Amino acid sequence: MQVFEKTIIVCEDDIDDLNHVNNVRYVQWVQDIAKEHWASFDTSEITKKYAWFLVNHFIEYKNQALLGDKLLLKTYVPSAEGVASVRHVEIINATTKKIIVKSKAKWCLIDSKTSRPARITPEIAELFN
């Protein structure tokens, strides 16, 4: 299973009135890394033909992140079959190694032209392995 990672530094715009990262920002980061992972596949034929639609997601807030913290975002897709995939995201404090957020989401593959669900092809499933 392929793991896609990136690091970010918490900036002022990420902070809420409680002086920690706003929960909505974590949700945005979860979506951002999912999109970046998909875009990282240098298969423009596939990425132009298909897109992903979020069906549902669960997010668990375990610890807080503060201004200036370096965060490691990790995502992977352990399951991709039929028209759906399951994606996991972890946001980890890169210094303390504490898990800040865990997310699990179900995504549906759609045909970009018709906006209808599309079966995950073996080629697409292989991208995540």
MODELLER restraints for C-alpha pairs under 7 A, 6 or more apart:
rsr = mdl.restraints
at = mdl.atoms
rsr.add(forms.Gaussian(group=physical.xy_distance, feature=features.Distance(at['CA:1:A'], at['CA:76:A']), mean=6.98, stdev=0.5))
rsr.add(forms.Gaussian(group=physical.xy_distance, feature=features.Distance(at['CA:1:A'], at['CA:78:A']), mean=6.49, stdev=0.5))
rsr.add(forms.Gaussian(group=physical.xy_distance, feature=features.Distance(at['CA:1:A'], at['CA:128:A']), mean=6.09, stdev=0.5))
rsr.add(forms.Gaussian(group=physical.xy_distance, feature=features.Distance(at['CA:1:A'], at['CA:129:A']), mean=4.15, stdev=0.5))
rsr.add(forms.Gaussian(group=physical.xy_distance, feature=features.Distance(at['CA:2:A'], at['CA:76:A']), mean=6.12, stdev=0.5))
rsr.add(forms.Gaussian(group=physical.xy_distance, feature=features.Distance(at['CA:2:A'], at['CA:128:A']), mean=5.53, stdev=0.5))
rsr.add(forms.Gaussian(group=physical.xy_distance, feature=features.Distance(at['CA:2:A'], at['CA:129:A']), mean=5.18, stdev=0.5))
rsr.add(forms.Gaussian(group=physical.xy_distance, feature=features.Distance(at['CA:3:A'], at['CA:74:A']), mean=6.60, stdev=0.5))
rsr.add(forms.Gaussian(group=physical.xy_distance, feature=features.Distance(at['CA:3:A'], at['CA:75:A']), mean=5.68, stdev=0.5))
rsr.add(forms.Gaussian(group=physical.xy_distance, feature=features.Distance(at['CA:3:A'], at['CA:76:A']), mean=4.85, stdev=0.5))
rsr.add(forms.Gaussian(group=physical.xy_distance, feature=features.Distance(at['CA:4:A'], at['CA:37:A']), mean=6.18, stdev=0.5))
rsr.add(forms.Gaussian(group=physical.xy_distance, feature=features.Distance(at['CA:4:A'], at['CA:74:A']), mean=5.71, stdev=0.5))
rsr.add(forms.Gaussian(group=physical.xy_distance, feature=features.Distance(at['CA:4:A'], at['CA:75:A']), mean=5.32, stdev=0.5))
rsr.add(forms.Gaussian(group=physical.xy_distance, feature=features.Distance(at['CA:4:A'], at['CA:76:A']), mean=6.38, stdev=0.5))
rsr.add(forms.Gaussian(group=physical.xy_distance, feature=features.Distance(at['CA:5:A'], at['CA:72:A']), mean=6.95, stdev=0.5))
rsr.add(forms.Gaussian(group=physical.xy_distance, feature=features.Distance(at['CA:5:A'], at['CA:73:A']), mean=5.51, stdev=0.5))
rsr.add(forms.Gaussian(group=physical.xy_distance, feature=features.Distance(at['CA:5:A'], at['CA:74:A']), mean=4.49, stdev=0.5))
rsr.add(forms.Gaussian(group=physical.xy_distance, feature=features.Distance(at['CA:5:A'], at['CA:75:A']), mean=6.51, stdev=0.5))
rsr.add(forms.Gaussian(group=physical.xy_distance, feature=features.Distance(at['CA:6:A'], at['CA:72:A']), mean=5.91, stdev=0.5))
rsr.add(forms.Gaussian(group=physical.xy_distance, feature=features.Distance(at['CA:6:A'], at['CA:73:A']), mean=5.38, stdev=0.5))
rsr.add(forms.Gaussian(group=physical.xy_distance, feature=features.Distance(at['CA:6:A'], at['CA:74:A']), mean=6.81, stdev=0.5))
rsr.add(forms.Gaussian(group=physical.xy_distance, feature=features.Distance(at['CA:7:A'], at['CA:70:A']), mean=6.83, stdev=0.5))
rsr.add(forms.Gaussian(group=physical.xy_distance, feature=features.Distance(at['CA:7:A'], at['CA:71:A']), mean=5.48, stdev=0.5))
rsr.add(forms.Gaussian(group=physical.xy_distance, feature=features.Distance(at['CA:7:A'], at['CA:72:A']), mean=4.50, stdev=0.5))
rsr.add(forms.Gaussian(group=physical.xy_distance, feature=features.Distance(at['CA:7:A'], at['CA:73:A']), mean=5.99, stdev=0.5))
rsr.add(forms.Gaussian(group=physical.xy_distance, feature=features.Distance(at['CA:8:A'], at['CA:70:A']), mean=5.80, stdev=0.5))
rsr.add(forms.Gaussian(group=physical.xy_distance, feature=features.Distance(at['CA:8:A'], at['CA:71:A']), mean=5.31, stdev=0.5))
rsr.add(forms.Gaussian(group=physical.xy_distance, feature=features.Distance(at['CA:8:A'], at['CA:72:A']), mean=6.65, stdev=0.5))
rsr.add(forms.Gaussian(group=physical.xy_distance, feature=features.Distance(at['CA:9:A'], at['CA:68:A']), mean=5.79, stdev=0.5))
rsr.add(forms.Gaussian(group=physical.xy_distance, feature=features.Distance(at['CA:9:A'], at['CA:69:A']), mean=5.64, stdev=0.5))
rsr.add(forms.Gaussian(group=physical.xy_distance, feature=features.Distance(at['CA:9:A'], at['CA:70:A']), mean=4.51, stdev=0.5))
rsr.add(forms.Gaussian(group=physical.xy_distance, feature=features.Distance(at['CA:9:A'], at['CA:71:A']), mean=6.13, stdev=0.5))
rsr.add(forms.Gaussian(group=physical.xy_distance, feature=features.Distance(at['CA:10:A'], at['CA:66:A']), mean=6.70, stdev=0.5))
rsr.add(forms.Gaussian(group=physical.xy_distance, feature=features.Distance(at['CA:10:A'], at['CA:67:A']), mean=5.16, stdev=0.5))
rsr.add(forms.Gaussian(group=physical.xy_distance, feature=features.Distance(at['CA:10:A'], at['CA:68:A']), mean=4.97, stdev=0.5))
rsr.add(forms.Gaussian(group=physical.xy_distance, feature=features.Distance(at['CA:10:A'], at['CA:69:A']), mean=5.36, stdev=0.5))
rsr.add(forms.Gaussian(group=physical.xy_distance, feature=features.Distance(at['CA:10:A'], at['CA:70:A']), mean=6.49, stdev=0.5))
rsr.add(forms.Gaussian(group=physical.xy_distance, feature=features.Distance(at['CA:11:A'], at['CA:67:A']), mean=5.66, stdev=0.5))
rsr.add(forms.Gaussian(group=physical.xy_distance, feature=features.Distance(at['CA:11:A'], at['CA:68:A']), mean=6.11, stdev=0.5))
rsr.add(forms.Gaussian(group=physical.xy_distance, feature=features.Distance(at['CA:12:A'], at['CA:67:A']), mean=6.39, stdev=0.5))
rsr.add(forms.Gaussian(group=physical.xy_distance, feature=features.Distance(at['CA:14:A'], at['CA:21:A']), mean=5.30, stdev=0.5))
rsr.add(forms.Gaussian(group=physical.xy_distance, feature=features.Distance(at['CA:14:A'], at['CA:22:A']), mean=6.21, stdev=0.5))
rsr.add(forms.Gaussian(group=physical.xy_distance, feature=features.Distance(at['CA:14:A'], at['CA:25:A']), mean=6.32, stdev=0.5))
rsr.add(forms.Gaussian(group=physical.xy_distance, feature=features.Distance(at['CA:15:A'], at['CA:21:A']), mean=4.45, stdev=0.5))
rsr.add(forms.Gaussian(group=physical.xy_distance, feature=features.Distance(at['CA:15:A'], at['CA:22:A']), mean=5.65, stdev=0.5))
rsr.add(forms.Gaussian(group=physical.xy_distance, feature=features.Distance(at['CA:15:A'], at['CA:67:A']), mean=6.80, stdev=0.5))
rsr.add(forms.Gaussian(group=physical.xy_distance, feature=features.Distance(at['CA:16:A'], at['CA:22:A']), mean=5.08, stdev=0.5))
rsr.add(forms.Gaussian(group=physical.xy_distance, feature=features.Distance(at['CA:19:A'], at['CA:66:A']), mean=6.92, stdev=0.5))
rsr.add(forms.Gaussian(group=physical.xy_distance, feature=features.Distance(at['CA:20:A'], at['CA:64:A']), mean=6.38, stdev=0.5))
rsr.add(forms.Gaussian(group=physical.xy_distance, feature=features.Distance(at['CA:20:A'], at['CA:65:A']), mean=5.73, stdev=0.5))
rsr.add(forms.Gaussian(group=physical.xy_distance, feature=features.Distance(at['CA:20:A'], at['CA:66:A']), mean=4.74, stdev=0.5))
rsr.add(forms.Gaussian(group=physical.xy_distance, feature=features.Distance(at['CA:20:A'], at['CA:67:A']), mean=6.86, stdev=0.5))
rsr.add(forms.Gaussian(group=physical.xy_distance, feature=features.Distance(at['CA:21:A'], at['CA:64:A']), mean=6.89, stdev=0.5))
rsr.add(forms.Gaussian(group=physical.xy_distance, feature=features.Distance(at['CA:21:A'], at['CA:65:A']), mean=5.59, stdev=0.5))
rsr.add(forms.Gaussian(group=physical.xy_distance, feature=features.Distance(at['CA:21:A'], at['CA:66:A']), mean=6.03, stdev=0.5))
rsr.add(forms.Gaussian(group=physical.xy_distance, feature=features.Distance(at['CA:30:A'], at['CA:89:A']), mean=6.46, stdev=0.5))
rsr.add(forms.Gaussian(group=physical.xy_distance, feature=features.Distance(at['CA:39:A'], at['CA:47:A']), mean=6.98, stdev=0.5))
rsr.add(forms.Gaussian(group=physical.xy_distance, feature=features.Distance(at['CA:49:A'], at['CA:111:A']), mean=6.14, stdev=0.5))
rsr.add(forms.Gaussian(group=physical.xy_distance, feature=features.Distance(at['CA:49:A'], at['CA:112:A']), mean=5.50, stdev=0.5))
rsr.add(forms.Gaussian(group=physical.xy_distance, feature=features.Distance(at['CA:50:A'], at['CA:109:A']), mean=6.70, stdev=0.5))
rsr.add(forms.Gaussian(group=physical.xy_distance, feature=features.Distance(at['CA:50:A'], at['CA:110:A']), mean=5.63, stdev=0.5))
rsr.add(forms.Gaussian(group=physical.xy_distance, feature=features.Distance(at['CA:50:A'], at['CA:111:A']), mean=4.76, stdev=0.5))
rsr.add(forms.Gaussian(group=physical.xy_distance, feature=features.Distance(at['CA:50:A'], at['CA:112:A']), mean=4.96, stdev=0.5))
rsr.add(forms.Gaussian(group=physical.xy_distance, feature=features.Distance(at['CA:51:A'], at['CA:109:A']), mean=5.92, stdev=0.5))
rsr.add(forms.Gaussian(group=physical.xy_distance, feature=features.Distance(at['CA:51:A'], at['CA:110:A']), mean=5.38, stdev=0.5))
rsr.add(forms.Gaussian(group=physical.xy_distance, feature=features.Distance(at['CA:51:A'], at['CA:111:A']), mean=6.50, stdev=0.5))
rsr.add(forms.Gaussian(group=physical.xy_distance, feature=features.Distance(at['CA:51:A'], at['CA:112:A']), mean=5.82, stdev=0.5))
rsr.add(forms.Gaussian(group=physical.xy_distance, feature=features.Distance(at['CA:52:A'], at['CA:107:A']), mean=6.03, stdev=0.5))
rsr.add(forms.Gaussian(group=physical.xy_distance, feature=features.Distance(at['CA:52:A'], at['CA:108:A']), mean=5.57, stdev=0.5))
rsr.add(forms.Gaussian(group=physical.xy_distance, feature=features.Distance(at['CA:52:A'], at['CA:109:A']), mean=4.70, stdev=0.5))
rsr.add(forms.Gaussian(group=physical.xy_distance, feature=features.Distance(at['CA:52:A'], at['CA:110:A']), mean=5.86, stdev=0.5))
rsr.add(forms.Gaussian(group=physical.xy_distance, feature=features.Distance(at['CA:53:A'], at['CA:107:A']), mean=5.48, stdev=0.5))
rsr.add(forms.Gaussian(group=physical.xy_distance, feature=features.Distance(at['CA:53:A'], at['CA:108:A']), mean=5.10, stdev=0.5))
rsr.add(forms.Gaussian(group=physical.xy_distance, feature=features.Distance(at['CA:53:A'], at['CA:109:A']), mean=6.39, stdev=0.5))
rsr.add(forms.Gaussian(group=physical.xy_distance, feature=features.Distance(at['CA:53:A'], at['CA:110:A']), mean=6.85, stdev=0.5))
rsr.add(forms.Gaussian(group=physical.xy_distance, feature=features.Distance(at['CA:54:A'], at['CA:106:A']), mean=6.33, stdev=0.5))
rsr.add(forms.Gaussian(group=physical.xy_distance, feature=features.Distance(at['CA:54:A'], at['CA:107:A']), mean=4.57, stdev=0.5))
rsr.add(forms.Gaussian(group=physical.xy_distance, feature=features.Distance(at['CA:54:A'], at['CA:108:A']), mean=6.38, stdev=0.5))
rsr.add(forms.Gaussian(group=physical.xy_distance, feature=features.Distance(at['CA:55:A'], at['CA:106:A']), mean=5.48, stdev=0.5))
rsr.add(forms.Gaussian(group=physical.xy_distance, feature=features.Distance(at['CA:55:A'], at['CA:107:A']), mean=5.34, stdev=0.5))
rsr.add(forms.Gaussian(group=physical.xy_distance, feature=features.Distance(at['CA:55:A'], at['CA:108:A']), mean=6.44, stdev=0.5))
rsr.add(forms.Gaussian(group=physical.xy_distance, feature=features.Distance(at['CA:56:A'], at['CA:105:A']), mean=5.69, stdev=0.5))
rsr.add(forms.Gaussian(group=physical.xy_distance, feature=features.Distance(at['CA:56:A'], at['CA:106:A']), mean=5.41, stdev=0.5))
rsr.add(forms.Gaussian(group=physical.xy_distance, feature=features.Distance(at['CA:57:A'], at['CA:104:A']), mean=5.70, stdev=0.5))
rsr.add(forms.Gaussian(group=physical.xy_distance, feature=features.Distance(at['CA:57:A'], at['CA:105:A']), mean=4.03, stdev=0.5))
rsr.add(forms.Gaussian(group=physical.xy_distance, feature=features.Distance(at['CA:57:A'], at['CA:106:A']), mean=6.27, stdev=0.5))
rsr.add(forms.Gaussian(group=physical.xy_distance, feature=features.Distance(at['CA:58:A'], at['CA:103:A']), mean=5.60, stdev=0.5))
rsr.add(forms.Gaussian(group=physical.xy_distance, feature=features.Distance(at['CA:58:A'], at['CA:104:A']), mean=5.33, stdev=0.5))
rsr.add(forms.Gaussian(group=physical.xy_distance, feature=features.Distance(at['CA:58:A'], at['CA:105:A']), mean=6.23, stdev=0.5))
rsr.add(forms.Gaussian(group=physical.xy_distance, feature=features.Distance(at['CA:59:A'], at['CA:101:A']), mean=6.99, stdev=0.5))
rsr.add(forms.Gaussian(group=physical.xy_distance, feature=features.Distance(at['CA:59:A'], at['CA:102:A']), mean=5.79, stdev=0.5))
rsr.add(forms.Gaussian(group=physical.xy_distance, feature=features.Distance(at['CA:59:A'], at['CA:103:A']), mean=4.31, stdev=0.5))
rsr.add(forms.Gaussian(group=physical.xy_distance, feature=features.Distance(at['CA:59:A'], at['CA:104:A']), mean=6.57, stdev=0.5))
rsr.add(forms.Gaussian(group=physical.xy_distance, feature=features.Distance(at['CA:60:A'], at['CA:101:A']), mean=5.65, stdev=0.5))
rsr.add(forms.Gaussian(group=physical.xy_distance, feature=features.Distance(at['CA:60:A'], at['CA:102:A']), mean=5.21, stdev=0.5))
rsr.add(forms.Gaussian(group=physical.xy_distance, feature=features.Distance(at['CA:60:A'], at['CA:103:A']), mean=6.24, stdev=0.5))
rsr.add(forms.Gaussian(group=physical.xy_distance, feature=features.Distance(at['CA:61:A'], at['CA:100:A']), mean=6.23, stdev=0.5))
rsr.add(forms.Gaussian(group=physical.xy_distance, feature=features.Distance(at['CA:61:A'], at['CA:101:A']), mean=4.77, stdev=0.5))
rsr.add(forms.Gaussian(group=physical.xy_distance, feature=features.Distance(at['CA:61:A'], at['CA:102:A']), mean=6.79, stdev=0.5))
rsr.add(forms.Gaussian(group=physical.xy_distance, feature=features.Distance(at['CA:62:A'], at['CA:99:A']), mean=6.50, stdev=0.5))
rsr.add(forms.Gaussian(group=physical.xy_distance, feature=features.Distance(at['CA:62:A'], at['CA:100:A']), mean=5.07, stdev=0.5))
rsr.add(forms.Gaussian(group=physical.xy_distance, feature=features.Distance(at['CA:62:A'], at['CA:101:A']), mean=5.62, stdev=0.5))
rsr.add(forms.Gaussian(group=physical.xy_distance, feature=features.Distance(at['CA:63:A'], at['CA:99:A']), mean=6.76, stdev=0.5))
rsr.add(forms.Gaussian(group=physical.xy_distance, feature=features.Distance(at['CA:63:A'], at['CA:100:A']), mean=4.50, stdev=0.5))
rsr.add(forms.Gaussian(group=physical.xy_distance, feature=features.Distance(at['CA:64:A'], at['CA:100:A']), mean=6.01, stdev=0.5))
rsr.add(forms.Gaussian(group=physical.xy_distance, feature=features.Distance(at['CA:65:A'], at['CA:100:A']), mean=6.93, stdev=0.5))
rsr.add(forms.Gaussian(group=physical.xy_distance, feature=features.Distance(at['CA:70:A'], at['CA:93:A']), mean=6.16, stdev=0.5))
rsr.add(forms.Gaussian(group=physical.xy_distance, feature=features.Distance(at['CA:70:A'], at['CA:94:A']), mean=5.57, stdev=0.5))
rsr.add(forms.Gaussian(group=physical.xy_distance, feature=features.Distance(at['CA:70:A'], at['CA:95:A']), mean=6.98, stdev=0.5))
rsr.add(forms.Gaussian(group=physical.xy_distance, feature=features.Distance(at['CA:71:A'], at['CA:91:A']), mean=6.48, stdev=0.5))
rsr.add(forms.Gaussian(group=physical.xy_distance, feature=features.Distance(at['CA:71:A'], at['CA:92:A']), mean=5.53, stdev=0.5))
rsr.add(forms.Gaussian(group=physical.xy_distance, feature=features.Distance(at['CA:71:A'], at['CA:93:A']), mean=4.69, stdev=0.5))
rsr.add(forms.Gaussian(group=physical.xy_distance, feature=features.Distance(at['CA:71:A'], at['CA:94:A']), mean=5.15, stdev=0.5))
rsr.add(forms.Gaussian(group=physical.xy_distance, feature=features.Distance(at['CA:72:A'], at['CA:91:A']), mean=5.69, stdev=0.5))
rsr.add(forms.Gaussian(group=physical.xy_distance, feature=features.Distance(at['CA:72:A'], at['CA:92:A']), mean=5.07, stdev=0.5))
rsr.add(forms.Gaussian(group=physical.xy_distance, feature=features.Distance(at['CA:72:A'], at['CA:93:A']), mean=6.25, stdev=0.5))
rsr.add(forms.Gaussian(group=physical.xy_distance, feature=features.Distance(at['CA:72:A'], at['CA:94:A']), mean=5.55, stdev=0.5))
rsr.add(forms.Gaussian(group=physical.xy_distance, feature=features.Distance(at['CA:73:A'], at['CA:90:A']), mean=5.83, stdev=0.5))
rsr.add(forms.Gaussian(group=physical.xy_distance, feature=features.Distance(at['CA:73:A'], at['CA:91:A']), mean=4.58, stdev=0.5))
rsr.add(forms.Gaussian(group=physical.xy_distance, feature=features.Distance(at['CA:73:A'], at['CA:92:A']), mean=6.44, stdev=0.5))
rsr.add(forms.Gaussian(group=physical.xy_distance, feature=features.Distance(at['CA:74:A'], at['CA:89:A']), mean=5.54, stdev=0.5))
rsr.add(forms.Gaussian(group=physical.xy_distance, feature=features.Distance(at['CA:74:A'], at['CA:90:A']), mean=5.24, stdev=0.5))
rsr.add(forms.Gaussian(group=physical.xy_distance, feature=features.Distance(at['CA:74:A'], at['CA:91:A']), mean=6.48, stdev=0.5))
rsr.add(forms.Gaussian(group=physical.xy_distance, feature=features.Distance(at['CA:75:A'], at['CA:87:A']), mean=6.95, stdev=0.5))
rsr.add(forms.Gaussian(group=physical.xy_distance, feature=features.Distance(at['CA:75:A'], at['CA:88:A']), mean=5.50, stdev=0.5))
rsr.add(forms.Gaussian(group=physical.xy_distance, feature=features.Distance(at['CA:75:A'], at['CA:89:A']), mean=4.36, stdev=0.5))
rsr.add(forms.Gaussian(group=physical.xy_distance, feature=features.Distance(at['CA:75:A'], at['CA:90:A']), mean=6.50, stdev=0.5))
rsr.add(forms.Gaussian(group=physical.xy_distance, feature=features.Distance(at['CA:76:A'], at['CA:87:A']), mean=5.82, stdev=0.5))
rsr.add(forms.Gaussian(group=physical.xy_distance, feature=features.Distance(at['CA:76:A'], at['CA:88:A']), mean=5.56, stdev=0.5))
rsr.add(forms.Gaussian(group=physical.xy_distance, feature=features.Distance(at['CA:76:A'], at['CA:89:A']), mean=6.83, stdev=0.5))
rsr.add(forms.Gaussian(group=physical.xy_distance, feature=features.Distance(at['CA:77:A'], at['CA:85:A']), mean=6.90, stdev=0.5))
rsr.add(forms.Gaussian(group=physical.xy_distance, feature=features.Distance(at['CA:77:A'], at['CA:86:A']), mean=5.74, stdev=0.5))
rsr.add(forms.Gaussian(group=physical.xy_distance, feature=features.Distance(at['CA:77:A'], at['CA:87:A']), mean=4.51, stdev=0.5))
rsr.add(forms.Gaussian(group=physical.xy_distance, feature=features.Distance(at['CA:77:A'], at['CA:88:A']), mean=6.32, stdev=0.5))
rsr.add(forms.Gaussian(group=physical.xy_distance, feature=features.Distance(at['CA:77:A'], at['CA:128:A']), mean=6.04, stdev=0.5))
rsr.add(forms.Gaussian(group=physical.xy_distance, feature=features.Distance(at['CA:78:A'], at['CA:86:A']), mean=6.49, stdev=0.5))
rsr.add(forms.Gaussian(group=physical.xy_distance, feature=features.Distance(at['CA:78:A'], at['CA:87:A']), mean=6.87, stdev=0.5))
rsr.add(forms.Gaussian(group=physical.xy_distance, feature=features.Distance(at['CA:79:A'], at['CA:85:A']), mean=5.43, stdev=0.5))
rsr.add(forms.Gaussian(group=physical.xy_distance, feature=features.Distance(at['CA:79:A'], at['CA:86:A']), mean=5.36, stdev=0.5))
rsr.add(forms.Gaussian(group=physical.xy_distance, feature=features.Distance(at['CA:80:A'], at['CA:86:A']), mean=6.53, stdev=0.5))
rsr.add(forms.Gaussian(group=physical.xy_distance, feature=features.Distance(at['CA:80:A'], at['CA:120:A']), mean=6.96, stdev=0.5))
rsr.add(forms.Gaussian(group=physical.xy_distance, feature=features.Distance(at['CA:80:A'], at['CA:125:A']), mean=5.78, stdev=0.5))
rsr.add(forms.Gaussian(group=physical.xy_distance, feature=features.Distance(at['CA:81:A'], at['CA:120:A']), mean=5.91, stdev=0.5))
rsr.add(forms.Gaussian(group=physical.xy_distance, feature=features.Distance(at['CA:82:A'], at['CA:119:A']), mean=5.23, stdev=0.5))
rsr.add(forms.Gaussian(group=physical.xy_distance, feature=features.Distance(at['CA:82:A'], at['CA:120:A']), mean=5.74, stdev=0.5))
rsr.add(forms.Gaussian(group=physical.xy_distance, feature=features.Distance(at['CA:83:A'], at['CA:108:A']), mean=5.54, stdev=0.5))
rsr.add(forms.Gaussian(group=physical.xy_distance, feature=features.Distance(at['CA:83:A'], at['CA:109:A']), mean=5.52, stdev=0.5))
rsr.add(forms.Gaussian(group=physical.xy_distance, feature=features.Distance(at['CA:83:A'], at['CA:117:A']), mean=6.32, stdev=0.5))
rsr.add(forms.Gaussian(group=physical.xy_distance, feature=features.Distance(at['CA:83:A'], at['CA:118:A']), mean=5.64, stdev=0.5))
rsr.add(forms.Gaussian(group=physical.xy_distance, feature=features.Distance(at['CA:83:A'], at['CA:119:A']), mean=4.48, stdev=0.5))
rsr.add(forms.Gaussian(group=physical.xy_distance, feature=features.Distance(at['CA:83:A'], at['CA:120:A']), mean=5.45, stdev=0.5))
rsr.add(forms.Gaussian(group=physical.xy_distance, feature=features.Distance(at['CA:84:A'], at['CA:106:A']), mean=6.61, stdev=0.5))
rsr.add(forms.Gaussian(group=physical.xy_distance, feature=features.Distance(at['CA:84:A'], at['CA:107:A']), mean=5.47, stdev=0.5))
rsr.add(forms.Gaussian(group=physical.xy_distance, feature=features.Distance(at['CA:84:A'], at['CA:108:A']), mean=4.41, stdev=0.5))
rsr.add(forms.Gaussian(group=physical.xy_distance, feature=features.Distance(at['CA:84:A'], at['CA:109:A']), mean=6.13, stdev=0.5))
rsr.add(forms.Gaussian(group=physical.xy_distance, feature=features.Distance(at['CA:85:A'], at['CA:106:A']), mean=5.71, stdev=0.5))
rsr.add(forms.Gaussian(group=physical.xy_distance, feature=features.Distance(at['CA:85:A'], at['CA:107:A']), mean=5.27, stdev=0.5))
rsr.add(forms.Gaussian(group=physical.xy_distance, feature=features.Distance(at['CA:85:A'], at['CA:108:A']), mean=6.48, stdev=0.5))
rsr.add(forms.Gaussian(group=physical.xy_distance, feature=features.Distance(at['CA:86:A'], at['CA:104:A']), mean=6.94, stdev=0.5))
rsr.add(forms.Gaussian(group=physical.xy_distance, feature=features.Distance(at['CA:86:A'], at['CA:105:A']), mean=5.62, stdev=0.5))
rsr.add(forms.Gaussian(group=physical.xy_distance, feature=features.Distance(at['CA:86:A'], at['CA:106:A']), mean=4.64, stdev=0.5))
rsr.add(forms.Gaussian(group=physical.xy_distance, feature=features.Distance(at['CA:86:A'], at['CA:107:A']), mean=6.34, stdev=0.5))
rsr.add(forms.Gaussian(group=physical.xy_distance, feature=features.Distance(at['CA:87:A'], at['CA:104:A']), mean=5.70, stdev=0.5))
rsr.add(forms.Gaussian(group=physical.xy_distance, feature=features.Distance(at['CA:87:A'], at['CA:105:A']), mean=5.22, stdev=0.5))
rsr.add(forms.Gaussian(group=physical.xy_distance, feature=features.Distance(at['CA:87:A'], at['CA:106:A']), mean=6.41, stdev=0.5))
rsr.add(forms.Gaussian(group=physical.xy_distance, feature=features.Distance(at['CA:88:A'], at['CA:103:A']), mean=5.60, stdev=0.5))
rsr.add(forms.Gaussian(group=physical.xy_distance, feature=features.Distance(at['CA:88:A'], at['CA:104:A']), mean=4.58, stdev=0.5))
rsr.add(forms.Gaussian(group=physical.xy_distance, feature=features.Distance(at['CA:88:A'], at['CA:105:A']), mean=6.53, stdev=0.5))
rsr.add(forms.Gaussian(group=physical.xy_distance, feature=features.Distance(at['CA:89:A'], at['CA:102:A']), mean=5.85, stdev=0.5))
rsr.add(forms.Gaussian(group=physical.xy_distance, feature=features.Distance(at['CA:89:A'], at['CA:103:A']), mean=5.02, stdev=0.5))
rsr.add(forms.Gaussian(group=physical.xy_distance, feature=features.Distance(at['CA:89:A'], at['CA:104:A']), mean=6.52, stdev=0.5))
rsr.add(forms.Gaussian(group=physical.xy_distance, feature=features.Distance(at['CA:90:A'], at['CA:99:A']), mean=6.98, stdev=0.5))
rsr.add(forms.Gaussian(group=physical.xy_distance, feature=features.Distance(at['CA:90:A'], at['CA:101:A']), mean=5.72, stdev=0.5))
rsr.add(forms.Gaussian(group=physical.xy_distance, feature=features.Distance(at['CA:90:A'], at['CA:102:A']), mean=4.65, stdev=0.5))
rsr.add(forms.Gaussian(group=physical.xy_distance, feature=features.Distance(at['CA:90:A'], at['CA:103:A']), mean=6.38, stdev=0.5))
rsr.add(forms.Gaussian(group=physical.xy_distance, feature=features.Distance(at['CA:91:A'], at['CA:99:A']), mean=6.08, stdev=0.5))
rsr.add(forms.Gaussian(group=physical.xy_distance, feature=features.Distance(at['CA:91:A'], at['CA:100:A']), mean=5.47, stdev=0.5))
rsr.add(forms.Gaussian(group=physical.xy_distance, feature=features.Distance(at['CA:91:A'], at['CA:101:A']), mean=5.05, stdev=0.5))
rsr.add(forms.Gaussian(group=physical.xy_distance, feature=features.Distance(at['CA:91:A'], at['CA:102:A']), mean=6.55, stdev=0.5))
rsr.add(forms.Gaussian(group=physical.xy_distance, feature=features.Distance(at['CA:92:A'], at['CA:98:A']), mean=5.65, stdev=0.5))
rsr.add(forms.Gaussian(group=physical.xy_distance, feature=features.Distance(at['CA:92:A'], at['CA:99:A']), mean=4.40, stdev=0.5))
rsr.add(forms.Gaussian(group=physical.xy_distance, feature=features.Distance(at['CA:92:A'], at['CA:100:A']), mean=5.30, stdev=0.5))
rsr.add(forms.Gaussian(group=physical.xy_distance, feature=features.Distance(at['CA:93:A'], at['CA:99:A']), mean=6.40, stdev=0.5))
rsr.add(forms.Gaussian(group=physical.xy_distance, feature=features.Distance(at['CA:93:A'], at['CA:100:A']), mean=6.57, stdev=0.5))
rsr.add(forms.Gaussian(group=physical.xy_distance, feature=features.Distance(at['CA:108:A'], at['CA:117:A']), mean=6.65, stdev=0.5))
rsr.add(forms.Gaussian(group=physical.xy_distance, feature=features.Distance(at['CA:109:A'], at['CA:117:A']), mean=5.71, stdev=0.5))
rsr.add(forms.Gaussian(group=physical.xy_distance, feature=features.Distance(at['CA:109:A'], at['CA:118:A']), mean=5.50, stdev=0.5))
rsr.add(forms.Gaussian(group=physical.xy_distance, feature=features.Distance(at['CA:109:A'], at['CA:119:A']), mean=6.97, stdev=0.5))
rsr.add(forms.Gaussian(group=physical.xy_distance, feature=features.Distance(at['CA:109:A'], at['CA:120:A']), mean=6.75, stdev=0.5))
rsr.add(forms.Gaussian(group=physical.xy_distance, feature=features.Distance(at['CA:110:A'], at['CA:116:A']), mean=5.24, stdev=0.5))
rsr.add(forms.Gaussian(group=physical.xy_distance, feature=features.Distance(at['CA:110:A'], at['CA:117:A']), mean=4.24, stdev=0.5))
rsr.add(forms.Gaussian(group=physical.xy_distance, feature=features.Distance(at['CA:110:A'], at['CA:118:A']), mean=4.96, stdev=0.5))
rsr.add(forms.Gaussian(group=physical.xy_distance, feature=features.Distance(at['CA:111:A'], at['CA:117:A']), mean=6.27, stdev=0.5))
rsr.add(forms.Gaussian(group=physical.xy_distance, feature=features.Distance(at['CA:111:A'], at['CA:118:A']), mean=5.74, stdev=0.5))
